[in-house]
Amino acid sequence: MNVGYVAGRGPLHRSHPFTPLTLAATFAILAFVLPAPGGAAALCALALALALFEGVGGVLKSALLTVLPFWIFLFVIHAVIRGSPVTALDVASRITAIVIVFLTVLASVQPARLVDAMVDRGLPFSVAYLFAATLQAVPRLRQRAKDILDAQRCRGLAVRGSPWRRARALVPLAMPLILGALAEVDERSLALEARGAAYVVRRTPLHPPADAGREKMLRWGMLLLAVGSIVVKIAV
């Protein structure tokens, strides 16, 4: 799986694809319902530990680049203007926890195993493929952009220097990226049509991922934790 960094080889990578997805959903719910400020900070630390334990160090760099604008914006709004740095830290920690966990899951779940798992549960192949392709859209665009950038550099394109020179370099980078993405969509559509993906039939995956009983219990436990936290939040 090419996501711009080395894919994980930890427990999430070896587990059933539904387990990491359930974990990501649970983290997203807890990020909104845990009390401030300790709950958000603890959840962010737990997400950081999960990424390190899973062995996807590139996730941290990608997460930093993603959440840095949010940290700056929240610091300006809450800390500078409203004089509440605790609020800025709390909201930024919640966003960071969600981003780290979702990027960790994205680096750990293999699209092919996810499609087989969804088809094995009775979902149409087209729905399973669309879901897996959505998860892989951003990583594929990032890799394609990197390839285009390397190719344009070999042709002598200057992408560094003044802001005006960098702005001019966006056109020869953006056009191949957009045209390539459109061409890939067309190719995938033809491939899916040739495989009969448009027909609603029950398919049998060749190698469905094994789903151990302890993983099912773990997923139910995470769902109960998420629902329980919502109930407690409402009651309080």
PEMO-V605904 format. One record per residue. N is the residue number from 1. NEAR is the number of other C-alpha atoms within 8 Angstrom. D_LAST is the distance of its C-alpha to the last C-alpha in Angstrom with 2 decimals. Layout:
BEGIN
n=N near=NEAR d_last=D_LAST
n=N near=NEAR d_last=D_LAST
END
This chain:
BEGIN
n=1 near=6 d_last=43.38
n=2 near=9 d_last=44.13
n=3 near=12 d_last=41.11
n=4 near=8 d_last=42.73
n=5 near=10 d_last=41.98
n=6 near=10 d_last=42.68
n=7 near=11 d_last=40.60
n=8 near=12 d_last=38.67
n=9 near=10 d_last=40.26
n=10 near=10 d_last=37.35
n=11 near=7 d_last=35.32
n=12 near=14 d_last=33.68
n=13 near=11 d_last=37.17
n=14 near=7 d_last=38.42
n=15 near=10 d_last=35.49
n=16 near=12 d_last=35.12
n=17 near=12 d_last=34.23
n=18 near=8 d_last=31.15
n=19 near=13 d_last=29.59
n=20 near=13 d_last=29.49
n=21 near=9 d_last=28.26
n=22 near=11 d_last=25.35
n=23 near=10 d_last=24.64
n=24 near=12 d_last=24.72
n=25 near=8 d_last=22.35
n=26 near=12 d_last=19.85
n=27 near=12 d_last=20.21
n=28 near=9 d_last=19.79
n=29 near=10 d_last=16.44
n=30 near=10 d_last=15.17
n=31 near=13 d_last=16.60
n=32 near=7 d_last=14.24
n=33 near=9 d_last=10.87
n=34 near=10 d_last=11.60
n=35 near=7 d_last=10.60
n=36 near=7 d_last=13.59
n=37 near=10 d_last=16.30
n=38 near=7 d_last=16.86
n=39 near=9 d_last=15.26
n=40 near=16 d_last=17.48
n=41 near=11 d_last=20.48
n=42 near=8 d_last=20.27
n=43 near=13 d_last=20.06
n=44 near=12 d_last=23.00
n=45 near=9 d_last=24.96
n=46 near=8 d_last=24.43
n=47 near=12 d_last=25.69
n=48 near=11 d_last=28.62
n=49 near=8 d_last=29.49
n=50 near=10 d_last=29.41
n=51 near=15 d_last=31.87
n=52 near=9 d_last=34.14
n=53 near=8 d_last=34.10
n=54 near=13 d_last=34.93
n=55 near=10 d_last=37.84
n=56 near=15 d_last=37.23
n=57 near=10 d_last=37.90
n=58 near=9 d_last=38.70
n=59 near=13 d_last=35.09
n=60 near=11 d_last=34.22
n=61 near=8 d_last=36.93
n=62 near=8 d_last=35.93
n=63 near=12 d_last=32.25
n=64 near=8 d_last=33.35
n=65 near=8 d_last=35.53
n=66 near=9 d_last=32.78
n=67 near=12 d_last=29.98
n=68 near=8 d_last=32.34
n=69 near=8 d_last=32.50
n=70 near=9 d_last=28.69
n=71 near=10 d_last=28.64
n=72 near=8 d_last=31.42
n=73 near=8 d_last=29.91
n=74 near=12 d_last=26.46
n=75 near=12 d_last=28.27
n=76 near=9 d_last=30.45
n=77 near=10 d_last=27.75
n=78 near=13 d_last=25.07
n=79 near=14 d_last=27.19
n=80 near=10 d_last=30.48
n=81 near=7 d_last=29.73
n=82 near=7 d_last=26.33
n=83 near=7 d_last=26.76
n=84 near=9 d_last=23.47
n=85 near=10 d_last=24.61
n=86 near=8 d_last=21.30
n=87 near=10 d_last=19.79
n=88 near=14 d_last=22.94
n=89 near=10 d_last=22.76
n=90 near=12 d_last=19.17
n=91 near=10 d_last=19.92
n=92 near=12 d_last=23.33
n=93 near=12 d_last=22.14
n=94 near=14 d_last=19.93
n=95 near=10 d_last=22.98
n=96 near=11 d_last=25.29
n=97 near=16 d_last=23.47
n=98 near=13 d_last=23.61
n=99 near=11 d_last=27.25
n=100 near=14 d_last=28.40
n=101 near=13 d_last=27.03
n=102 near=9 d_last=28.45
n=103 near=10 d_last=31.77
n=104 near=14 d_last=31.90
n=105 near=12 d_last=31.45
n=106 near=9 d_last=34.00
n=107 near=15 d_last=36.44
n=108 near=13 d_last=35.96
n=109 near=12 d_last=36.11
n=110 near=10 d_last=39.67
n=111 near=10 d_last=40.04
n=112 near=6 d_last=42.74
n=113 near=11 d_last=40.68
n=114 near=13 d_last=37.73
n=115 near=12 d_last=40.08
n=116 near=13 d_last=41.60
n=117 near=13 d_last=38.25
n=118 near=11 d_last=37.15
n=119 near=15 d_last=40.60
n=120 near=11 d_last=40.56
n=121 near=6 d_last=37.44
n=122 near=8 d_last=39.36
n=123 near=10 d_last=38.31
n=124 near=11 d_last=41.25
n=125 near=11 d_last=42.89
n=126 near=9 d_last=42.63
n=127 near=8 d_last=38.81
n=128 near=13 d_last=38.57
n=129 near=9 d_last=41.03
n=130 near=8 d_last=39.30
n=131 near=8 d_last=35.97
n=132 near=11 d_last=37.74
n=133 near=9 d_last=39.84
n=134 near=8 d_last=36.83
n=135 near=8 d_last=35.42
n=136 near=11 d_last=38.88
n=137 near=8 d_last=39.60
n=138 near=8 d_last=38.61
n=139 near=10 d_last=40.24
n=140 near=10 d_last=43.39
n=141 near=10 d_last=43.63
n=142 near=10 d_last=43.24
n=143 near=11 d_last=46.01
n=144 near=9 d_last=48.19
n=145 near=10 d_last=47.79
n=146 near=8 d_last=48.80
n=147 near=8 d_last=51.86
n=148 near=11 d_last=52.87
n=149 near=9 d_last=52.51
n=150 near=8 d_last=54.71
n=151 near=8 d_last=57.25
n=152 near=11 d_last=57.46
n=153 near=10 d_last=57.92
n=154 near=7 d_last=60.81
n=155 near=6 d_last=62.33
n=156 near=6 d_last=62.21
n=157 near=8 d_last=59.11
n=158 near=9 d_last=57.95
n=159 near=8 d_last=54.16
n=160 near=6 d_last=54.09
n=161 near=7 d_last=55.35
n=162 near=6 d_last=54.65
n=163 near=6 d_last=51.71
n=164 near=6 d_last=54.29
n=165 near=11 d_last=55.70
n=166 near=12 d_last=52.28
n=167 near=8 d_last=51.52
n=168 near=7 d_last=54.86
n=169 near=11 d_last=54.07
n=170 near=8 d_last=51.04
n=171 near=8 d_last=53.30
n=172 near=8 d_last=55.24
n=173 near=12 d_last=51.98
n=174 near=8 d_last=49.89
n=175 near=8 d_last=52.56
n=176 near=9 d_last=53.29
n=177 near=12 d_last=49.59
n=178 near=8 d_last=48.97
n=179 near=8 d_last=52.20
n=180 near=8 d_last=51.59
n=181 near=9 d_last=48.11
n=182 near=8 d_last=49.60
n=183 near=8 d_last=52.44
n=184 near=8 d_last=50.12
n=185 near=8 d_last=48.14
n=186 near=8 d_last=51.45
n=187 near=8 d_last=52.62
n=188 near=8 d_last=49.46
n=189 near=8 d_last=49.68
n=190 near=8 d_last=53.28
n=191 near=8 d_last=52.49
n=192 near=11 d_last=49.70
n=193 near=9 d_last=51.99
n=194 near=7 d_last=54.77
n=195 near=6 d_last=52.54
n=196 near=7 d_last=51.60
n=197 near=10 d_last=47.91
n=198 near=7 d_last=47.90
n=199 near=5 d_last=48.74
n=200 near=6 d_last=45.93
n=201 near=5 d_last=47.14
n=202 near=8 d_last=45.64
n=203 near=9 d_last=46.62
n=204 near=6 d_last=46.91
n=205 near=8 d_last=46.06
n=206 near=5 d_last=48.75
n=207 near=5 d_last=46.58
n=208 near=9 d_last=42.99
n=209 near=9 d_last=40.73
n=210 near=5 d_last=40.14
n=211 near=8 d_last=36.68
n=212 near=6 d_last=36.31
n=213 near=6 d_last=34.25
n=214 near=6 d_last=32.22
n=215 near=11 d_last=31.24
n=216 near=10 d_last=30.07
n=217 near=8 d_last=27.93
n=218 near=9 d_last=26.60
n=219 near=11 d_last=25.72
n=220 near=8 d_last=23.98
n=221 near=8 d_last=22.05
n=222 near=11 d_last=20.96
n=223 near=10 d_last=19.98
n=224 near=8 d_last=17.94
n=225 near=9 d_last=16.22
n=226 near=11 d_last=15.48
n=227 near=8 d_last=14.31
n=228 near=8 d_last=12.15
n=229 near=11 d_last=10.47
n=230 near=10 d_last=9.94
n=231 near=8 d_last=8.56
n=232 near=8 d_last=5.99
n=233 near=9 d_last=5.32
n=234 near=6 d_last=5.53
n=235 near=5 d_last=3.80
n=236 near=4 d_last=0.00
END
